[in-house]
Amino acid sequence: MSTARTPFFPGTPRETQLSFSDRSAWIVADEVVGGWTLLIGGIEQSHVDLEDPTRLVHEYLQRIGAVLDTCWPEGQPLRIAHLGGGALTLVRYVQVTRPGSPQTVIEIERELPTLVTTALPLPKGTDLEVVIGDAREQLPALGDEKLDAIVLDVFSGESTPAHLATADFYREVLGLLAEDGLLLVNVGDDAGQKFLAAQVRELESAAAEVGVPGVWTLTDAQLLTRPSDGNMVLLAGGALASEDMETRRTAWLAAGPHPAAVLDPHETEGAFGAARA
């Protein structure tokens, strides 16, 4: 590993013990694709490219990035909250593509943001507030000003805390958005995707109660025909009432990663409705 690439200096921590989960967190060099990887409990959680923060390695983040790129004018700052921080990969992406965006992260692992920002410095000018605590309990910390976007990245299939997997929680989150705001939810699930199907139903219910369009889904097309472990991105919010949705769908499909699938609310219901209940 070239010393010119490493951001680490003598005394700089590259690991810590997380008090909430009682697991170890490490920042290590990614010898396969370059950049840096956050491992928690030995499992890869996030990837960061300090030289090019717009390079998103994980497929679900590429899809989220494509959505953020197309739902607002290029370069326009966004007021955005991230429920779940990881290595702050998306925070970095937003700062570089939309400089001056005020961002907030709610992270339950108290030690994680310090480890990440010390080992992997944020881009210059990043306007970030970090709130430590449970994603639902700390929603009031986001304040009264409506948000343009909220990214929810705390789900881990059937092991997800029950109070975060309900229509009530989704309704609270959707209530924090501006009229043309957008909620982006990363759902990772095992083969069979029962948890994912449940989240589609809960989010659909919340969207209907709040009065915003139904759920769109972005995913690897192969997961729709050969269910296996994987991630899907669910979208809900007033931004989806735009007359440009077919143009956006075309852009999201083109952006990939491929093979890509983009399902509108009717198609989402058909794919994850009663058949997988």
ABEGO torsion letter per residue (X at the ends): XBAAABABBBGBBABBBBAAAGBBBBBBBBAAAEEBBBBBGGBBABBBBAABAABBABAAAAAAAAAAAAABBBGBBBBBBBBEAEAGAAAAAAAAABBGBBBBBBBABAAAAAAAAAABBBBBGBBBBBBBEBAAAAAAAAEABBBABBBBBABBEAABBAAAABAAAAAAAAAABBAABBBBBBBBBBBGGAAAAAAAAAAAAAAAAAGBBBBBBBBBAAAAABBBBEBBBBBBEAAAABAAAAAAAAAAAAAOBOBBBBBBAAAAAAAABAAAX
